[in-house]
Amino acid sequence: LAELLGAHPEEIVFTSCGTESDNAAIVGTLRANRERKHIVTSRVEHPAVRSLCQYLQKEGYTVTEVAVDREGMLDMQMLEDSITEDTAIVSIMYANNETGVIFPVEKIAEMCKVKGVPFHTDAVQAVGKLPIDLSKSAIDLLSLSGHKLHAPKGVGALYIRRGTRISPFMIGGHQEHGRRGGTENVASIIGLGVAADLARRNLTLENTKVKAMRDRLENAILSNTPDCFLNGKKDQRLPNTSNISFEFVEGEAILLMLDSLGICASSGSACTSGSLEPSHVMRAMGVPFTAAHGSIRFSLSIYNTDEEIDFIIDNVPKIIKRLKEISPFNKFTDIKTDFGVGLKGHTHSH
């Protein structure tokens, strides 16, 4: 795992998942810097960071959420202006889990270093998809989750740069050099190690074969399906992720029809399944209400085939056409997106 990240083995702490890694990084840093009470994050973070920050606000911390533009890119000026002498940590994700948009974390890390503030990045989506070399980086803390790179579920890791001040999040025995108490999940850790080795070998495929399949998938859907658009900056995304909004149809209905054909996709974050609200990422990006509920994420891997892409390309336009035929929106001719006109639905993941 250290080899995949360009880190030293002693800088790796094994955890149960990405959520624990995020919590350990943020809470551990706050405990080590108790005199500071300010956190800087973004409006599009995964719930593992966003919900934690909302909880910490109730505990007396102040939180600044940096805005994103219509393409999902961070407002870097707002970020820089938000860091103060009271800032205990800056936590910005490496790549967004819904749109795949990649944030300039190296630049942010350098900015934080100059200001003397620890920088943490939730890299759950990026590890194994993008080349990462922490030996040449100013990133202090980096979270990852095993199942995102084909390791077992229930294992993750936290990178802690040597010299970074952090208090243990899990208090217990001497495991992980006293940085995370509790019995290690050895079998899954071995699985994570094997997955990291395979991911390192397959990075070129991820950024060539997988990227080409993703581009072909989304270009065909956007060309053959009316009233749809891509979410996220086109040339600054993970190679495997495509998020497309379909106007005037419900994402839940799209997923059900895709599922009936054996096509696995998701709407919003898998960790917010059951929510009646549109994705907070889509809202932060200013996606119209008429499309926010119809946003679908396709996540590819080296194990997908061209035949599977062809199958999706052939069926998605048919599904959207069918849903539009039965959509209540067809009864209206002047839907105003700035009034909350739409169907109530919920995010779902397969």
Buried (B, 14 or more C-beta within 10 A) or exposed (E): BBEBBBBEEEBBBBBBBBBBBBBBBBBBBBBBBEEBBBBBBBBBBBBBBBBBBEEBEEEEBEBBBBBBEEBBBBBBEBBBEBBEEEBBBBBBBBBBBBBBBBBBBBEBBBBBBEBEBBBBBBBBBBBBBBEBEBEEBBBBBBBBBBBBBBBBEBBBBBBBBEEBEBBBBBEEEEBBEEBBBBEBBEEBBEBBBEBBEBBBEBBEEBBEBBBEBBEBBBEBBBEBBEBBBBBBBEEBBBBBBBBBBBBBBBBBBBBBBBEEEEBEBBBBBBBBBEBEBBBBBBBBBEBBBBBBBBBBBBBBBBEBEEEBBEBBBEBBBEBBEEBBEEBEBEEEEEBEBEEEBBBEBBBBBB
